[in-house]
Amino acid sequence: MSRIGIHSFVWSASSAQADLERTLANTKEAGFDLIEFSYLDPADVDIGRLAKSIADLGLGVAISIGLPADGDISSPDKAVAARGVEILNRTVALTRDLGGQKVGGILST
């Protein structure tokens, strides 16, 4: 069965903890099954608390990201490609820590 989701920016572009929590509540109240966040910096957000809220609401979660030019994984410059891999590894870890399984976005040029 397909799950219907919505991007968090529909509700708020803020990454303040209270705004993220409100975004989750809005998503559930509107009848969506999944929330998509742009990459959240774990240094700025209580990921454990957010993951608990996601689970408590029964929502799925996905993370989207756009790699910067100096993190292009298709670059012939090994340092640039390695930076992109590092960013993607952090993104996969964040997705896992939030209880998600989907990463999307603009991942190469």
OpenMM code with the backbone's topology and positions (N, CA, C; nanometers):
from openmm import Vec3, app, unit

residues = "MET SER ARG ILE GLY ILE HIS SER PHE VAL TRP SER ALA SER SER ALA GLN ALA ASP LEU GLU ARG THR LEU ALA ASN THR LYS GLU ALA GLY PHE ASP LEU ILE GLU PHE SER TYR LEU ASP PRO ALA ASP VAL ASP ILE GLY ARG LEU ALA LYS SER ILE ALA ASP LEU GLY LEU GLY VAL ALA ILE SER ILE GLY LEU PRO ALA ASP GLY ASP ILE SER SER PRO ASP LYS ALA VAL ALA ALA ARG GLY VAL GLU ILE LEU ASN ARG THR VAL ALA LEU THR ARG ASP LEU GLY GLY GLN LYS VAL GLY GLY ILE LEU SER THR".split()
positions = [
    Vec3(0.0834, -0.1178, 0.0000),
    Vec3(0.0000, 0.0000, 0.0000),
    Vec3(0.0884, 0.1250, 0.0000),
    Vec3(0.0551, 0.2187, -0.0839),
    Vec3(0.1320, 0.3427, -0.0929),
    Vec3(0.1020, 0.4333, 0.0255),
    Vec3(0.2058, 0.5020, 0.0673),
    Vec3(0.1897, 0.6011, 0.1738),
    Vec3(0.1962, 0.7384, 0.1089),
    Vec3(0.1115, 0.8279, 0.1514),
    Vec3(0.1090, 0.9633, 0.0977),
    Vec3(0.1753, 1.0553, 0.1995),
    Vec3(0.2751, 1.1289, 0.1516),
    Vec3(0.3500, 1.2164, 0.2400),
    Vec3(0.3457, 1.3608, 0.1962),
    Vec3(0.4045, 1.4443, 0.2780),
    Vec3(0.4111, 1.5874, 0.2516),
    Vec3(0.5461, 1.6395, 0.3015),
    Vec3(0.5986, 1.7402, 0.2337),
    Vec3(0.7254, 1.8001, 0.2764),
    Vec3(0.6988, 1.8970, 0.3908),
    Vec3(0.7872, 1.8967, 0.4872),
    Vec3(0.7708, 1.9814, 0.6063),
    Vec3(0.7624, 2.1297, 0.5724),
    Vec3(0.8234, 2.1722, 0.4617),
    Vec3(0.8217, 2.3142, 0.4262),
    Vec3(0.6809, 2.3635, 0.3917),
    Vec3(0.5860, 2.2725, 0.3687),
    Vec3(0.4475, 2.3149, 0.3486),
    Vec3(0.3958, 2.3833, 0.4751),
    Vec3(0.4408, 2.3345, 0.5890),
    Vec3(0.3960, 2.3887, 0.7175),
    Vec3(0.4902, 2.4972, 0.7691),
    Vec3(0.6212, 2.4753, 0.7566),
    Vec3(0.7186, 2.5694, 0.8122),
    Vec3(0.8574, 2.5384, 0.7569),
    Vec3(0.9337, 2.6428, 0.7283),
    Vec3(1.0723, 2.6243, 0.6843),
    Vec3(1.1685, 2.6290, 0.8028),
    Vec3(1.1144, 2.6425, 0.9219),
    Vec3(1.1965, 2.6518, 1.0423),
    Vec3(1.2466, 2.5141, 1.0846),
    Vec3(1.3659, 2.5117, 1.1423),
    Vec3(1.4163, 2.3866, 1.1995),
    Vec3(1.4259, 2.3965, 1.3524),
    Vec3(1.3520, 2.4913, 1.4101),
    Vec3(1.3434, 2.4990, 1.5561),
    Vec3(1.2640, 2.3786, 1.6055),
    Vec3(1.3055, 2.3227, 1.7170),
    Vec3(1.2435, 2.1998, 1.7683),
    Vec3(1.0913, 2.2117, 1.7782),
    Vec3(1.0427, 2.3208, 1.8360),
    Vec3(0.8976, 2.3377, 1.8531),
    Vec3(0.8260, 2.3410, 1.7185),
    Vec3(0.8868, 2.4055, 1.6191),
    Vec3(0.8257, 2.4118, 1.4862),
    Vec3(0.8252, 2.2752, 1.4187),
    Vec3(0.9309, 2.1974, 1.4388),
    Vec3(0.9352, 2.0623, 1.3830),
    Vec3(0.8268, 1.9751, 1.4458),
    Vec3(0.8088, 1.9865, 1.5761),
    Vec3(0.7056, 1.9097, 1.6462),
    Vec3(0.5663, 1.9500, 1.5963),
    Vec3(0.5450, 2.0795, 1.5777),
    Vec3(0.4166, 2.1282, 1.5275),
    Vec3(0.3928, 2.0790, 1.3844),
    Vec3(0.4985, 2.0745, 1.3052),
    Vec3(0.4893, 2.0234, 1.1686),
    Vec3(0.4445, 1.8776, 1.1681),
    Vec3(0.4977, 1.7984, 1.2604),
    Vec3(0.4561, 1.6582, 1.2703),
    Vec3(0.3079, 1.6484, 1.3046),
    Vec3(0.2648, 1.7277, 1.4015),
    Vec3(0.1234, 1.7258, 1.4411),
    Vec3(0.0339, 1.7673, 1.3250),
    Vec3(0.0726, 1.8722, 1.2528),
    Vec3(-0.0052, 1.9182, 1.1371),
    Vec3(-0.0143, 1.8095, 1.0308),
    Vec3(0.0968, 1.7403, 1.0095),
    Vec3(0.1013, 1.6341, 0.9091),
    Vec3(0.0031, 1.5231, 0.9440),
    Vec3(0.0050, 1.4814, 1.0683),
    Vec3(-0.0860, 1.3756, 1.1143),
    Vec3(-0.2312, 1.4223, 1.1071),
    Vec3(-0.2578, 1.5424, 1.1562),
    Vec3(-0.3947, 1.5952, 1.1576),
    Vec3(-0.4519, 1.6101, 1.0171),
    Vec3(-0.3660, 1.6394, 0.9189),
    Vec3(-0.4109, 1.6555, 0.7807),
    Vec3(-0.4312, 1.5211, 0.7102),
    Vec3(-0.3939, 1.4121, 0.7767),
    Vec3(-0.4185, 1.2797, 0.7210),
    Vec3(-0.3056, 1.2203, 0.6394),
    Vec3(-0.1883, 1.2809, 0.6452),
    Vec3(-0.0738, 1.2259, 0.5728),
    Vec3(-0.0097, 1.1126, 0.6517),
    Vec3(0.0604, 1.0252, 0.5791),
    Vec3(0.1243, 0.9081, 0.6390),
    Vec3(0.2737, 0.9263, 0.6621),
    Vec3(0.3323, 1.0261, 0.5958),
    Vec3(0.4775, 1.0403, 0.5949),
    Vec3(0.5139, 1.1876, 0.5909),
    Vec3(0.6215, 1.2226, 0.6578),
    Vec3(0.6767, 1.3580, 0.6535),
    Vec3(0.8137, 1.3519, 0.5876),
    Vec3(0.8398, 1.4471, 0.4999),
    Vec3(0.9727, 1.4587, 0.4394),
    Vec3(1.0372, 1.5858, 0.4923),
    Vec3(1.1538, 1.5695, 0.5503),
    Vec3(1.2319, 1.6832, 0.5979),
    Vec3(1.3515, 1.7031, 0.5067),
    Vec3(1.3908, 1.8284, 0.4874),
    Vec3(1.5231, 1.8545, 0.4332),
    Vec3(1.6218, 1.8203, 0.5439),
    Vec3(1.7479, 1.7986, 0.5061),
    Vec3(1.8486, 1.7563, 0.6038),
    Vec3(1.8421, 1.8428, 0.7295),
    Vec3(1.8396, 1.7785, 0.8441),
    Vec3(1.8409, 1.8455, 0.9744),
    Vec3(1.9755, 1.8207, 1.0405),
    Vec3(2.0379, 1.9255, 1.0889),
    Vec3(2.1672, 1.9115, 1.1552),
    Vec3(2.1459, 1.8594, 1.2972),
    Vec3(2.1970, 1.7400, 1.3282),
    Vec3(2.1793, 1.6841, 1.4623),
    Vec3(2.2351, 1.7727, 1.5740),
    Vec3(2.3237, 1.8652, 1.5405),
    Vec3(2.3759, 1.9577, 1.6419),
    Vec3(2.2710, 2.0623, 1.6803),
    Vec3(2.1709, 2.0818, 1.5939),
    Vec3(2.0703, 2.1853, 1.6166),
    Vec3(1.9344, 2.1312, 1.6601),
    Vec3(1.9151, 2.0001, 1.6481),
    Vec3(1.7838, 1.9397, 1.6724),
    Vec3(1.8008, 1.8189, 1.7638),
    Vec3(1.7076, 1.8002, 1.8550),
    Vec3(1.7068, 1.6807, 1.9397),
    Vec3(1.6473, 1.5662, 1.8572),
    Vec3(1.7348, 1.4925, 1.7905),
    Vec3(1.6924, 1.3873, 1.6976),
    Vec3(1.6164, 1.2768, 1.7710),
    Vec3(1.6608, 1.2395, 1.8899),
    Vec3(1.5913, 1.1363, 1.9665),
    Vec3(1.4479, 1.1756, 1.9989),
    Vec3(1.4306, 1.2986, 2.0411),
    Vec3(1.2957, 1.3485, 2.0724),
    Vec3(1.2087, 1.3530, 1.9473),
    Vec3(1.2677, 1.3986, 1.8362),
    Vec3(1.1934, 1.4055, 1.7109),
    Vec3(1.1550, 1.2652, 1.6635),
    Vec3(1.2476, 1.1706, 1.6753),
    Vec3(1.2201, 1.0318, 1.6355),
    Vec3(1.1061, 0.9737, 1.7185),
    Vec3(1.1047, 1.0040, 1.8476),
    Vec3(0.9974, 0.9544, 1.9342),
    Vec3(0.8635, 1.0128, 1.8919),
    Vec3(0.8612, 1.1400, 1.8602),
    Vec3(0.7368, 1.2034, 1.8156),
    Vec3(0.6874, 1.1419, 1.6851),
    Vec3(0.7798, 1.1173, 1.5931),
    Vec3(0.7439, 1.0549, 1.4653),
    Vec3(0.6819, 0.9172, 1.4904),
    Vec3(0.7469, 0.8386, 1.5749),
    Vec3(0.6978, 0.7038, 1.6055),
    Vec3(0.5640, 0.7095, 1.6787),
    Vec3(0.5519, 0.7990, 1.7757),
    Vec3(0.4280, 0.8104, 1.8529),
    Vec3(0.3088, 0.8463, 1.7638),
    Vec3(0.3344, 0.9253, 1.6599),
    Vec3(0.2281, 0.9658, 1.5680),
    Vec3(0.2040, 0.8624, 1.4577),
    Vec3(0.2919, 0.7625, 1.4504),
    Vec3(0.2769, 0.6597, 1.3478),
    Vec3(0.3087, 0.7085, 1.2080),
    Vec3(0.3956, 0.8076, 1.1980),
    Vec3(0.4333, 0.8628, 1.0683),
    Vec3(0.5585, 0.7949, 1.0149),
    Vec3(0.5688, 0.7877, 0.8840),
    Vec3(0.6942, 0.7531, 0.8203),
    Vec3(0.7739, 0.8810, 0.8031),
    Vec3(0.9018, 0.8671, 0.7722),
    Vec3(0.9860, 0.9848, 0.7542),
    Vec3(1.0855, 0.9593, 0.6419),
    Vec3(1.1105, 1.0636, 0.5644),
    Vec3(1.2123, 1.0613, 0.4598),
    Vec3(1.2935, 1.1897, 0.4724),
    Vec3(1.4168, 1.1838, 0.4264),
    Vec3(1.5048, 1.3008, 0.4273),
    Vec3(1.5449, 1.3319, 0.2841),
    Vec3(1.5386, 1.4598, 0.2486),
    Vec3(1.5857, 1.5022, 0.1173),
    Vec3(1.7043, 1.5959, 0.1352),
    Vec3(1.7909, 1.5938, 0.0366),
    Vec3(1.9117, 1.6757, 0.0425),
    Vec3(1.9573, 1.7074, -0.0992),
    Vec3(2.0162, 1.8214, -0.1144),
    Vec3(2.0825, 1.8576, -0.2394),
    Vec3(2.2308, 1.8714, -0.2103),
    Vec3(2.3107, 1.7959, -0.2815),
    Vec3(2.4554, 1.8038, -0.2582),
    Vec3(2.5115, 1.9325, -0.3180),
    Vec3(2.6029, 1.9982, -0.2477),
    Vec3(2.6651, 2.1194, -0.3008),
    Vec3(2.7654, 2.0847, -0.4106),
    Vec3(2.8033, 2.1850, -0.4884),
    Vec3(2.8998, 2.1626, -0.5966),
    Vec3(3.0303, 2.1047, -0.5436),
    Vec3(3.0706, 2.1458, -0.4220),
    Vec3(3.1961, 2.0936, -0.3673),
    Vec3(3.1765, 1.9604, -0.2944),
    Vec3(3.0602, 1.8972, -0.3158),
    Vec3(3.0328, 1.7653, -0.2606),
    Vec3(2.9691, 1.6754, -0.3658),
    Vec3(2.9995, 1.7036, -0.4916),
    Vec3(2.9420, 1.6295, -0.6044),
    Vec3(3.0041, 1.4902, -0.6134),
    Vec3(2.9244, 1.3875, -0.5886),
    Vec3(2.9776, 1.2506, -0.5887),
    Vec3(3.0180, 1.2029, -0.7278),
    Vec3(2.9780, 1.2756, -0.8320),
    Vec3(3.0185, 1.2374, -0.9674),
    Vec3(3.1428, 1.3131, -1.0141),
    Vec3(3.2014, 1.3939, -0.9262),
    Vec3(3.3189, 1.4727, -0.9619),
    Vec3(3.4409, 1.3838, -0.9835),
    Vec3(3.5226, 1.4165, -1.0838),
    Vec3(3.6484, 1.3436, -1.1007),
    Vec3(3.7509, 1.3783, -0.9917),
    Vec3(3.7268, 1.4884, -0.9202),
    Vec3(3.8142, 1.5282, -0.8096),
    Vec3(3.7801, 1.4403, -0.6891),
    Vec3(3.8746, 1.3582, -0.6473),
    Vec3(3.8484, 1.2611, -0.5403),
    Vec3(3.8097, 1.3271, -0.4088),
    Vec3(3.8662, 1.4426, -0.3785),
    Vec3(3.8328, 1.5116, -0.2535),
    Vec3(3.6884, 1.5613, -0.2559),
    Vec3(3.6459, 1.6125, -0.3702),
    Vec3(3.5079, 1.6596, -0.3846),
    Vec3(3.4109, 1.5424, -0.3729),
    Vec3(3.4392, 1.4342, -0.4438),
    Vec3(3.3531, 1.3152, -0.4377),
    Vec3(3.3488, 1.2586, -0.2959),
    Vec3(3.4622, 1.2570, -0.2271),
    Vec3(3.4674, 1.2048, -0.0897),
    Vec3(3.3830, 1.2905, 0.0043),
    Vec3(3.3855, 1.4219, -0.0163),
    Vec3(3.3014, 1.5097, 0.0664),
    Vec3(3.1543, 1.4760, 0.0440),
    Vec3(3.1169, 1.4517, -0.0802),
    Vec3(2.9791, 1.4131, -0.1103),
    Vec3(2.9398, 1.2831, -0.0425),
    Vec3(3.0301, 1.1867, -0.0437),
    Vec3(3.0032, 1.0588, 0.0232),
    Vec3(2.9853, 1.0810, 0.1733),
    Vec3(3.0683, 1.1666, 0.2319),
    Vec3(3.0565, 1.1969, 0.3754),
    Vec3(2.9202, 1.2590, 0.4071),
    Vec3(2.8773, 1.3524, 0.3239),
    Vec3(2.7466, 1.4160, 0.3435),
    Vec3(2.6350, 1.3120, 0.3325),
    Vec3(2.6443, 1.2248, 0.2328),
    Vec3(2.5417, 1.1215, 0.2163),
    Vec3(2.5413, 1.0232, 0.3326),
    Vec3(2.6592, 0.9888, 0.3825),
    Vec3(2.6655, 0.8989, 0.4987),
    Vec3(2.5973, 0.9612, 0.6203),
    Vec3(2.6186, 1.0909, 0.6415),
    Vec3(2.5514, 1.1603, 0.7528),
    Vec3(2.3999, 1.1634, 0.7314),
    Vec3(2.3599, 1.1802, 0.6063),
    Vec3(2.2174, 1.1844, 0.5742),
    Vec3(2.1514, 1.0492, 0.5978),
    Vec3(2.2182, 0.9418, 0.5572),
    Vec3(2.1652, 0.8071, 0.5810),
    Vec3(2.1554, 0.7806, 0.7311),
    Vec3(2.2566, 0.8215, 0.8066),
    Vec3(2.2544, 0.8021, 0.9523),
    Vec3(2.1390, 0.8799, 1.0155),
    Vec3(2.1180, 1.0027, 0.9722),
    Vec3(2.0069, 1.0833, 1.0232),
    Vec3(1.8737, 1.0156, 0.9931),
    Vec3(1.8590, 0.9695, 0.8703),
    Vec3(1.7355, 0.9021, 0.8301),
    Vec3(1.7102, 0.7802, 0.9182),
    Vec3(1.8134, 0.7007, 0.9379),
    Vec3(1.8035, 0.5826, 1.0253),
    Vec3(1.7644, 0.6230, 1.1668),
    Vec3(1.8297, 0.7257, 1.2201),
    Vec3(1.8057, 0.7674, 1.3582),
    Vec3(1.6641, 0.8217, 1.3791),
    Vec3(1.6042, 0.8721, 1.2718),
    Vec3(1.4666, 0.9208, 1.2802),
    Vec3(1.3649, 0.8092, 1.2561),
    Vec3(1.4140, 0.6908, 1.2202),
    Vec3(1.3249, 0.5782, 1.1944),
    Vec3(1.2829, 0.5658, 1.0498),
    Vec3(1.3507, 0.6374, 0.9621),
    Vec3(1.3149, 0.6356, 0.8206),
    Vec3(1.3984, 0.5398, 0.7389),
    Vec3(1.3565, 0.5235, 0.6137),
    Vec3(1.4266, 0.4357, 0.5206),
    Vec3(1.4472, 0.4992, 0.3844),
    Vec3(1.4073, 0.6247, 0.3672),
    Vec3(1.4132, 0.6876, 0.2356),
    Vec3(1.4955, 0.8158, 0.2395),
    Vec3(1.5880, 0.8256, 0.1436),
    Vec3(1.6669, 0.9465, 0.1214),
    Vec3(1.6461, 0.9848, -0.0241),
    Vec3(1.6208, 1.1107, -0.0487),
    Vec3(1.6020, 1.1566, -0.1857),
    Vec3(1.6608, 1.2942, -0.2039),
    Vec3(1.6513, 1.3431, -0.3248),
    Vec3(1.6973, 1.4775, -0.3543),
    Vec3(1.7851, 1.4814, -0.4766),
    Vec3(1.8605, 1.5880, -0.4891),
    Vec3(1.9523, 1.6075, -0.6007),
    Vec3(2.0889, 1.5609, -0.5530),
    Vec3(2.1260, 1.4404, -0.5940),
    Vec3(2.2435, 1.3753, -0.5368),
    Vec3(2.3659, 1.3776, -0.6268),
    Vec3(2.3545, 1.4278, -0.7466),
    Vec3(2.4719, 1.4452, -0.8331),
    Vec3(2.4370, 1.5464, -0.9410),
    Vec3(2.5407, 1.5948, -1.0107),
    Vec3(2.5151, 1.6913, -1.1178),
    Vec3(2.5248, 1.6244, -1.2519),
] * unit.nanometer
topology = app.Topology()
chain = topology.addChain("A")
for resn in residues:
    res = topology.addResidue(resn, chain)
    for name in ("N", "CA", "C"):
        topology.addAtom(name, app.Element.getBySymbol(name[0]), res)
